[in-house]
Structures are given as C-alpha cells and as structure tokens.
Amino acid sequence: MAIGGIVPFVVMSLSLLGYISYDMAIAAILFMFAPALFPALIENYRKKQGWSKVSTVTTTAGQAAIGVIFVVMGLTISVVITAFLTLVWGILMVQAFMYAKKEPSVLERVPKLRDTFDPDTFDVCPKEHGGGCEPPVETSASRYM
C-alpha cells in the first residue's frame, strides 16, 4: 500500500520531464482518488449514515470549481475525471443530508422551566383541598400583613 503514495510523484515527474502531458498527469492523479470513495458510498448506504455535511458540500463545490478551471485551460481529460469525481462527491453530499441525525436546536437544548421543578413542591393549591383554592378569608389582622 505504500506504493500508492509514490505513484502521484512518479506521474508528476513524468509530466515535468515532458514524457506525458500535464492534462494526462492531472487526470491520472485525480483518478487515483476515485476508488477510495466507492467503499464510503456503500458503507453510508448500508449503515444509513453520512459524512460531514460541511466536508461534502465544500469538496463537491471545490471539485466543480476546479472542473470549470480545467475547461477554461483546455484540459479535456482532467475535465472528464473531475466531472466524475464531482458526481461521486455529490452523491456523498446527498447521503450526508439524507442520513443526518436531527440535532436539537439551541432553544431545544435549554431545559424548560416546567422540566426543572417538581409541580407538587410549588403547588399553590395543594391536593388536600381538592386542587382548588378557596378564597382567603380576610380578617382585620390580615389587612396589615
């Protein structure tokens, strides 16, 4: 597996030495990324989980932008490979949103007042009185309290 890390540098060297075109070198190096994505697609589908939304959106958009640059530069083979990678990253992005677990909002994470107190402790009208309160009897002394 260590040889996989050497191959991009060999391809780059071949292009710098003029044995292959830059277009061919870029396409070959980009093509090496594709096999790593297929196990992820399958695993996400089986486990119903997705990768990071931020990572997949950023990478999909970045691949698309690089593809446009390759079109402008006239790198035809690189455009085809980049379009393919953009499609695969787009599928990973869709999976990220499809299988995302809904996280509670900030307001939903804050405990509600009613959840923090025992209602029987602060019951104004105790159950001994049937849950209803009788109006207080006003006495001459209670006016001054």
N, C-alpha and C positions, 0 to 999 in steps of 0.2 A: 504493500500500500504506500510505502514511502516514495515509490517511483512516481506516483500521481503528483507529488509536489515538484518534481523535477521537470515533467513534461511541459508545463507552460513556459518555463525558462528556455527549454530547448527550442520550442516553437518561436519564442520571441527572438532568440539568437539567429535562427534560420531566416527570419524576416529582416533583421538588422543587417545580416550579411548578404541579403539580396537573393537568397535561394527561393523564397516564397514571397508573395505579395503581403502587404500589411493587412489587406482585406482578408486574405486566407488565414493569416496568423490570428487576427482578432476573432474571426468566426470559429477557428479550431479551439481557441482558449475558452470562448463563451460556450461552445458545445459541451465542454467538459463539465459545466455546471448542471446541465440538464439531468443526467442520471441520478444526481443526488436529490432531486425534487420529487421523483416518482414514488419512492417509498413514503415520503411525507404525505403525498396526496392519498395514498392507500391507507396509511395509518390514521390520518384525520377522519377519513370516511368510516373506517371500522370502529374507531373509538368515539366518534361523534364529537370531536374536539377540533379546535382550530388554533393556528398560530397567533401571534400577537397582531392585533389589528393595525397598530402603528407601523410595525415592520413590514407587513404585507402591502399596505397601501403605499408606503414610501418606496419600497422596492419595485412594485408594479409601475408606479408613476416614473420612477427613475429609469427603468428599462425602456419605457415608452419614449421618454425624452432622449435617451441615448440612441434609440432607433431612428428618431427624426434627424438627429445629428448625422447618423450614418447615411441616411437618404441624401441629405444635403452634400455630404462628402463623396457620394457616389460609391459607397462600399456595399455593393449588392449582396454579396454572400453574408456579410455581417448583419445586414438588414433582415434577411430571412431568419437567421438564427436568433436575433434579438426579438423579432416578432413572435417566434415560437416561445422563447423564454418569458416574454411579457404575457402571453396567453397562459402559460403554466402558473406564473406568479399571480395572475388574475384569478385563476381557479383557487389558489391557496387563499387569496384575499376573500373571495366569496365564502369559502369554508370558515374563515375566521369570523365572519359576521353571522353565518348560518348557525354555527355551533357555539357561539359566545354565550356564556352564562350571564344572565341579567344580574348586574351588581346593583345593590341598593344605592339610591342617591344619598347625598349628604343629609338631607332632611329625614330620610327614612332611617338612617343610622342613629340619629339623635333620639334618645328614649323619650317617649311621650310622658307627659305629667301623670296621666292616668295609669301608666305602667309602673310608675316608681313608688306609688303609695298603696297601702292596704286600705281599701274603701271602708272596712269596718272600723278602722282606727280613727278616721276622721269623719265618721258618720254624724251629721248634725242631728238627725232624728233616729235615735237608737231603735233597734228592732224590738226592744221590750215594749215600746209604745206603739207597736204595730207599724213602724216605719213612717208614721205620720206624726207631725208635731202638733201639739196643742198650743194655742196661742198663750204666751206668758200672761200670768195674772199680775196686773200692775197693783202694787201696793204703794202706800205713801212713802215707805222707805226706799223702794226700788227706783223712784224718780231721781234720787240723789246719788245713785251708784254709777 
